[in-house]
């Protein structure tokens, strides 16, 4: 029946568990008191009473066993159980002397158990069959002299107990539901605050790592720049002398390699300098080119094909240049890590209905569907030496620029990150993008290396 807990959800609520415990205790209490009364107080023959109470003991043991497992014994047939209980109580009263037997109070316990376990309809049926059973007992044993007052009072008490028990159980269940709802809301708020705290900690950790990397990069650039300047000076002095063509050619190669090292140092210092948070109008192509210029020093790039298909005439973005560079830098590094030797990474962009749509695609191993939900969470990573902050920071930066980032991946076929940014207003196709100059920051520049202009 639908009123039975046996047909309810297999994992009962806290109220159901506690209610079951109360119902089982009520049965055991009545059983123990009945045994004591039958063997120590009543003047009737205790043997038939003990036999009947033994049947009640078996039923209570089975009921207890099922209750421990979150079920109700014969829970699918509560009306039959109520009828059997009424018959059981009537027989006890009959064997004990009639309607005035203390066993008649078992009817109250039966009604209480029905109110706790079942619906008001079942409780009403339990009350009715007990009233009928007691009336039949009264009519069948007239010689014992039970007065009409006893009959009426017993019936009135049973009806009153049924009404009060139903009302009380309804109140307790409503309070329990309200407390459960409040508790669920508190748990959601705690989970949300915990998530926000973890994200804040992740951002602080990321900033600290970037600051440490900046100090390290500046120190390396300084230590390498000084001897590099000395070597460059010596090469320039040698080039002023009268040299043969072979020697001059070799010195030219040395100069070219020195320039290459200086360029690398300049890019390293530029990337590691304190990030600017000033907003301005920036070109998407310039952002992608800068990110690829930094990523080209990452391990494994030489064995991959990394291409950019970003038109120069796309509308600009309103945002923080350094943050946008970091977005594409993180995505490119992830794409490189996801591909093997000979893999391909492609950055493409297009203008669609006032939006800039950028995709970063690779043909790598893809992402396990089980990891998709946690992909942008802080500290989640599948890499052996990963920190789990790259995609988390990427999403935060994209959100800060009013954009969205989505991931489409198929295991074994590759991954595509799709970013959508709002394009800057007051732009017409074919115009060059007027970029806001980068805010100058204090950064060490190797001697002889010009500071890049933006």
C-alpha positions in Angstrom: 0.0 0.0 0.0 1.2 3.6 -0.6 0.9 4.3 3.1 3.5 1.8 4.1 7.2 2.7 4.7 8.0 -0.6 3.0 6.9 1.0 -0.3 8.8 4.2 0.4 12.3 5.3 -0.5 14.8 2.5 0.4 16.9 5.1 2.4 14.5 6.4 5.1 14.6 9.9 6.4 15.8 10.7 9.9 12.2 11.0 11.1 11.3 7.6 9.7 14.3 6.0 11.5 13.5 7.6 14.8 9.8 6.9 14.5 10.6 3.2 13.8 12.7 3.1 16.9 9.8 4.5 19.0 7.3 2.0 17.5 9.6 -1.0 18.3 10.1 0.2 21.9 6.4 0.6 22.4 5.9 -3.1 21.3 8.7 -4.3 23.6 7.4 -2.3 26.5 3.9 -3.7 26.1 5.3 -7.2 25.8 7.4 -7.1 28.9 4.7 -5.5 31.0 2.3 -8.2 29.7 4.6 -11.0 30.7 5.0 -9.5 34.2 1.3 -9.1 34.6 0.4 -12.5 33.3 2.9 -14.3 35.7 2.8 -12.2 38.8 -0.5 -10.3 39.1 -3.4 -11.9 37.2 -5.6 -14.5 38.9 -6.3 -16.3 35.6 -4.4 -19.3 34.3 -1.0 -17.8 33.0 -0.3 -20.7 30.6 -2.7 -19.6 27.8 -1.7 -16.0 28.3 2.0 -16.9 28.0 1.3 -18.9 24.8 -0.5 -15.9 23.3 2.2 -13.5 24.5 4.7 -15.9 22.9 3.1 -15.3 19.5 3.4 -11.5 20.3 7.1 -12.1 21.1 7.8 -13.8 17.8 6.0 -10.9 15.9 8.0 -8.3 17.9 11.3 -10.0 17.2 10.6 -10.1 13.5 9.4 -6.5 13.6 12.6 -5.5 15.3 14.8 -7.3 12.8 13.1 -5.7 9.9 13.3 -2.3 11.6 17.0 -2.6 11.9 17.2 -3.0 8.1 15.0 0.0 7.4 11.8 -1.9 6.7 8.5 -2.7 8.5 7.4 -6.3 9.0 4.3 -6.9 6.9 4.5 -3.2 6.0 2.7 -3.8 2.8 -0.4 -4.9 4.6 -0.9 -2.5 7.5 -4.7 -3.1 7.7 -4.2 -6.8 8.1 -1.7 -6.2 10.9 -4.1 -3.8 12.7 -6.9 -6.4 12.4 -4.6 -9.2 13.8 -3.6 -6.9 16.7 -7.2 -6.2 17.5 -7.9 -10.0 17.6 -4.7 -10.5 19.7 -5.8 -7.9 22.3 -9.4 -9.2 22.4 -8.1 -12.8 23.1 -5.8 -11.5 25.8 -8.7 -9.7 27.5 -11.0 -12.7 27.1 -8.4 -15.1 28.7 -7.7 -12.5 31.5 -11.4 -12.1 32.5 -13.1 -9.8 30.1 -13.5 -6.1 29.2 -12.0 -4.8 32.4 -8.7 -6.6 31.8 -5.6 -4.3 31.8 -4.7 -5.9 28.4 -7.4 -3.6 26.9 -4.9 -0.8 27.1 -2.9 -2.6 24.4 -5.3 -1.0 22.0 -3.8 2.4 22.9 -0.3 1.1 22.1 -1.6 -0.4 18.8 -3.1 3.0 17.8 0.1 4.8 18.7 2.2 2.5 16.6 -0.2 2.9 13.6 0.0 6.7 13.9 3.7 6.7 14.0 4.2 4.3 11.1 1.3 4.9 8.8 -1.1 7.4 7.4 -4.2 8.9 9.3 -6.4 6.5 7.3 -4.6 3.4 8.6 -4.6 4.9 12.1 -8.4 5.4 11.8 -8.8 1.8 10.7 -6.7 0.6 13.6 -8.8 2.6 16.0 -12.0 1.3 14.5 -11.1 -2.4 14.5 -10.0 -2.1 18.1 -13.2 -0.4 19.1 -15.2 -3.1 17.3 -13.1 -5.8 18.9 -13.7 -4.4 22.4 -17.4 -4.0 21.8 -17.6 -7.6 20.6 -15.7 -8.7 23.8 -18.1 -6.7 25.9 -21.1 -8.2 24.3 -19.7 -11.8 24.4 -18.8 -11.7 28.1 -21.9 -10.2 29.9 -21.5 -12.4 32.9 -18.4 -10.6 34.1 -20.4 -7.5 34.9 -18.5 -4.8 33.1 -20.5 -1.6 33.1 -21.6 0.4 30.1 -19.4 3.3 31.5 -16.3 1.2 31.1 -17.3 0.4 27.5 -18.0 4.0 26.6 -15.0 5.4 28.4 -12.6 2.9 26.7 -14.0 3.7 23.3 -13.8 7.4 23.9 -10.2 7.1 25.1 -9.3 5.1 22.0 -10.8 7.7 19.6 -9.2 10.5 21.5 -5.8 8.8 21.5 -6.1 8.2 17.7 -7.0 11.8 17.0 -4.2 13.2 19.3 -1.6 10.8 18.0 -2.4 11.7 14.4 -2.3 15.4 15.2 1.0 15.1 17.1 2.7 13.0 14.4 1.6 15.5 11.7 3.1 18.3 13.8 6.4 16.4 14.4 6.7 15.4 10.7 6.0 19.0 9.6 8.6 20.3 12.0 11.0 17.6 10.9 10.5 18.5 7.3 11.1 22.2 8.0 14.2 21.4 10.0 15.4 19.2 7.2 14.8 22.0 4.7 16.7 24.5 6.9 19.5 22.0 7.3 19.7 21.4 3.6 19.9 25.1 3.0 22.6 25.5 5.6 24.6 22.6 4.0 24.3 24.3 0.6 25.5 27.6 2.0 28.4 25.9 3.8 29.3 24.0 0.6 29.1 27.3 -1.3 31.3 29.2 1.2 33.7 26.3 1.2 33.9 26.4 -2.6 34.5 30.1 -2.5 37.2 29.7 0.1 38.9 27.1 -1.9 38.8 29.3 -5.0 40.2 32.2 -3.1 43.0 30.1 -1.7 43.7 28.8 -5.2 43.9 32.3 -6.5 46.2 33.4 -3.7 48.4 30.3 -4.3 48.5 31.1 -8.1 49.5 34.7 -7.5 52.2 33.6 -5.0 53.6 31.1 -7.5 53.6 33.7 -10.3 55.3 36.2 -8.0 58.0 33.6 -7.1 58.4 32.8 -10.8 58.8 36.5 -11.5 61.6 36.9 -8.9 63.3 33.8 -10.2 63.0 35.0 -13.8 64.4 38.4 -13.0 67.3 36.8 -11.1 68.1 34.5 -14.0 67.9 37.3 -16.5 70.3 39.4 -14.4 72.8 36.6 -13.9 72.7 35.7 -17.6 72.6 39.3 -18.8 75.8 40.5 -17.2 78.1 37.9 -18.9 76.0 38.2 -22.0 76.8 41.9 -22.1 80.5 41.2 -21.7 80.5 38.7 -24.5 78.5 41.0 -26.8 81.0 43.9 -26.1 83.9 41.7 -26.9 82.3 40.5 -30.2 81.6 44.1 -31.1 85.2 45.1 -30.5 86.4 42.2 -32.6 84.2 43.2 -35.4 85.8 46.6 -35.6 89.2 45.0 -36.5 90.3 44.1 -39.9 89.2 40.5 -40.2 89.0 38.0 -43.0 85.6 37.0 -44.4 85.5 33.6 -42.6 86.1 35.2 -39.2 83.6 38.0 -39.8 81.0 35.5 -40.9 81.5 33.4 -37.7 81.3 36.6 -35.5 78.1 37.4 -37.3 76.7 34.0 -36.3 77.7 34.7 -32.7 76.0 38.1 -32.8 72.8 36.5 -34.2 72.8 33.9 -31.4 73.5 36.6 -28.8 70.5 38.6 -30.1 68.4 35.4 -29.9 69.4 34.9 -26.3 68.6 38.6 -25.5 65.2 38.2 -27.1 64.5 35.2 -25.0 65.5 37.0 -21.8 63.4 40.0 -22.8 60.3 37.8 -23.3 61.0 36.0 -20.0 61.2 39.2 -18.1 58.1 40.6 -19.8 56.1 37.6 -18.9 57.3 37.5 -15.3 56.9 41.2 -14.5 54.1 42.3 -12.1 50.8 42.0 -14.0 48.9 45.1 -14.8 45.2 45.3 -14.0 44.5 48.3 -16.1 41.7 47.8 -18.7 42.0 48.9 -22.3 41.3 48.0 -25.9 43.5 45.2 -27.1 43.7 43.2 -30.3 42.9 39.5 -30.1 45.6 38.6 -32.6 48.3 40.4 -30.6 47.2 38.6 -27.4 47.4 35.2 -29.1 50.7 36.0 -30.7 52.2 37.0 -27.4 50.9 33.9 -25.7 52.4 31.7 -28.4 55.6 33.6 -28.2 55.9 32.6 -24.6 54.7 29.1 -25.1 57.3 28.3 -27.8 59.8 27.8 -25.0 57.7 25.1 -23.4 58.9 21.5 -23.6 57.5 19.5 -26.5 56.6 22.4 -28.6 59.2 21.5 -31.3 57.5 18.2 -31.8 54.0 19.7 -32.2 52.4 21.8 -34.9 51.0 24.9 -33.2 49.1 27.2 -35.6 47.2 30.4 -35.2 44.3 31.4 -37.5 43.3 34.7 -36.0 42.4 37.4 -38.5 43.9 40.8 -38.0 40.7 42.7 -38.7 38.7 41.2 -35.8 37.1 43.8 -33.4 39.1 44.5 -30.3 38.5 43.4 -26.8 38.0 45.6 -23.7 40.0 44.0 -21.0 43.3 43.5 -19.2 45.9 42.4 -21.7 48.1 40.4 -19.2 45.1 38.4 -18.0 44.0 37.6 -21.5 47.5 36.5 -22.5 47.5 34.2 -19.5 44.2 32.7 -20.6 45.5 31.6 -24.0 48.9 30.7 -22.6 47.2 28.2 -20.1 45.0 26.7 -22.8 47.9 26.3 -25.3 50.1 24.6 -22.6 47.2 22.2 -21.8 46.8 21.4 -25.5 50.5 20.7 -25.9 50.4 18.4 -22.9 47.4 16.5 -24.3 49.0 15.7 -27.6 51.8 13.4 -28.5 54.7 13.9 -30.9 53.4 15.1 -34.2 50.2 16.5 -32.6 48.5 19.6 -33.8 47.2 22.6 -31.9 45.1 25.2 -33.6 43.8 28.6 -32.3 41.0 30.0 -34.5 38.8 33.1 -34.1 35.8 34.7 -35.7 33.4 37.5 -35.2 29.7 36.5 -34.8 26.9 38.9 -33.8 28.9 41.2 -31.7 30.8 38.3 -30.1 34.4 37.1 -30.5 34.4 33.4 -30.7 37.8 31.8 -30.1 38.6 28.0 -30.2 41.7 26.3 -29.0 41.7 22.8 -30.4 44.0 19.8 -30.2 44.0 16.2 -31.5 45.2 14.7 -28.3 43.9 12.0 -26.0 40.8 13.9 -25.0 39.2 14.2 -21.5 37.6 11.4 -19.6 33.8 12.1 -19.3 34.1 11.3 -15.6 36.4 14.3 -15.2 34.2 16.8 -17.1 32.3 18.2 -14.1 35.5 18.8 -12.1 37.5 20.2 -15.0 37.4 23.9 -13.8 37.6 23.2 -10.1 40.7 24.3 -8.2 43.4 21.7 -7.5 41.9 19.2 -9.9 44.4 17.8 -12.3 45.2 14.5 -14.0 48.9 15.4 -14.6 51.6 13.9 -12.5 53.2 17.3 -11.9 50.1 19.6 -12.3 48.8 22.0 -9.8 45.2 22.0 -10.9 45.1 25.8 -11.1 45.4 26.5 -14.9 41.8 25.9 -16.0 40.4 27.3 -12.8 42.3 30.6 -13.3 41.4 30.6 -16.9 37.7 30.4 -16.2 37.9 33.1 -13.5 39.7 35.4 -15.9 37.3 34.7 -18.8 34.3 35.4 -16.4 36.0 38.6 -15.3 35.9 39.8 -19.0 32.2 39.0 -19.4 33.0 35.9 -21.5 32.2 32.2 -21.2 34.4 29.1 -21.7 33.2 25.7 -22.7 34.9 22.4 -23.3 34.0 19.8 -25.9 36.1 16.7 -25.8 35.9 13.1 -27.0 38.3 10.5 -25.6 40.9 9.6 -28.3 39.8 12.3 -30.7 40.9 15.6 -29.1 39.6 18.6 -27.1 38.3 22.0 -28.1 37.9 24.9 -25.7 35.4 27.5 -27.0 35.7 31.0 -25.6 33.2 33.7 -26.3 34.0 37.4 -25.5 31.9 40.5 -26.0 33.5 42.6 -28.8 34.3 46.2 -28.2 31.7 48.7 -29.4 32.2 51.4 -32.0 34.2 49.3 -34.4 33.8 48.9 -38.1 35.3 46.1 -40.3 38.5 46.8 -42.1 39.8 49.2 -39.5 43.0 48.6 -37.5 42.5 47.9 -33.9 43.6 50.9 -31.8 45.2 49.2 -28.8 45.5 50.8 -25.4 49.3 51.1 -24.6 50.5 48.6 -22.0 51.1 50.2 -18.7 54.9 50.4 -18.1 56.2 48.4 -15.2 59.6 48.3 -13.5 61.4 45.4 -15.0 65.1 44.7 -15.4 66.3 45.0 -19.0 69.6 43.3 -20.0 72.2 45.8 -21.1 72.1 46.4 -24.8 68.5 45.1 -25.1 65.9 47.6 -26.0 62.7 47.6 -23.9 59.8 46.4 -26.1 57.3 49.0 -26.9 53.6 48.5 -26.8 
